[in-house]
Amino acid sequence: MSNSVMRTSGATTLAGDRILAIAQADASAVYQNLAAYRIHLVLESDGWHVDYELSDPRLKGGGPHYVLDAHTGEIISKRYEQ
């Protein structure tokens, strides 16, 4: 089994590094430079949540927010803050 999948309750769940790569590819196309963001990655009951938050609280705006299917990596929802 590769590092990009894990087994939970008999179902194959994509690992966080694979989910992060999928979200980052989409986010990079919109934001170009993601260096100013801190990434929060959490597996919830409805899928992986990937949230980009500004590292410096004095900056205005925000980053992308995703929910990805834990088994397929498909982006279920996304929201961009500017």
C-alpha positions as semicolon CSV with decimal commas, in nm:
position;residue;x (nm);y (nm);z (nm)
1;M;0,000;0,000;0,000
2;S;0,145;0,339;-0,094
3;N;0,179;0,641;0,135
4;S;-0,107;0,814;-0,045
5;V;-0,378;0,573;0,070
6;M;-0,483;0,428;0,403
7;R;-0,745;0,179;0,515
8;T;-1,022;0,282;0,754
9;S;-1,306;0,044;0,838
10;G;-1,247;-0,157;0,522
11;A;-1,270;0,146;0,291
12;T;-0,970;0,299;0,120
13;T;-0,913;0,660;0,223
14;L;-0,666;0,884;0,046
15;A;-0,391;1,009;0,275
16;G;-0,349;1,376;0,357
17;D;-0,044;1,426;0,132
18;R;-0,244;1,319;-0,175
19;I;-0,542;1,535;-0,077
20;L;-0,315;1,831;-0,020
21;A;-0,159;1,788;-0,366
22;I;-0,505;1,794;-0,528
23;A;-0,615;2,106;-0,338
24;Q;-0,281;2,279;-0,397
25;A;-0,300;2,224;-0,773
26;D;-0,641;2,395;-0,783
27;A;-0,542;2,674;-0,542
28;S;-0,219;2,752;-0,730
29;A;-0,412;2,808;-1,051
30;V;-0,619;3,079;-0,880
31;Y;-0,378;3,230;-0,625
32;Q;-0,041;3,166;-0,798
33;N;0,164;3,225;-0,478
34;L;0,047;3,042;-0,166
35;A;0,350;3,130;0,050
36;A;0,147;3,367;0,271
37;Y;-0,093;3,092;0,383
38;R;-0,098;2,838;0,664
39;I;-0,272;2,515;0,563
40;H;-0,514;2,328;0,788
41;L;-0,594;1,972;0,680
42;V;-0,856;1,771;0,872
43;L;-1,042;1,449;0,793
44;E;-1,407;1,498;0,891
45;S;-1,708;1,271;0,844
46;D;-1,797;1,445;0,515
47;G;-1,444;1,429;0,370
48;W;-1,109;1,605;0,389
49;H;-1,124;1,976;0,474
50;V;-0,836;2,185;0,343
51;D;-0,830;2,548;0,455
52;Y;-0,574;2,810;0,361
53;E;-0,554;3,085;0,623
54;L;-0,328;3,389;0,607
55;S;-0,021;3,339;0,826
56;D;-0,009;3,707;0,922
57;P;-0,332;3,814;1,097
58;R;-0,267;4,177;0,997
59;L;-0,320;4,096;0,629
60;K;-0,663;4,140;0,475
61;G;-0,842;3,874;0,275
62;G;-0,828;3,499;0,292
63;G;-0,749;3,188;0,098
64;P;-0,923;2,894;-0,060
65;H;-1,129;2,642;0,136
66;Y;-1,201;2,289;0,011
67;V;-1,389;1,975;0,098
68;L;-1,261;1,669;-0,090
69;D;-1,405;1,320;-0,106
70;A;-1,190;1,105;0,123
71;H;-1,200;0,805;-0,111
72;T;-1,171;0,955;-0,461
73;G;-1,006;1,294;-0,401
74;E;-1,280;1,467;-0,597
75;I;-1,337;1,828;-0,494
76;I;-1,686;1,832;-0,341
77;S;-1,689;2,202;-0,266
78;K;-1,455;2,499;-0,283
79;R;-1,473;2,860;-0,182
80;Y;-1,226;3,137;-0,256
81;E;-1,174;3,440;-0,032
82;Q;-0,994;3,743;-0,171
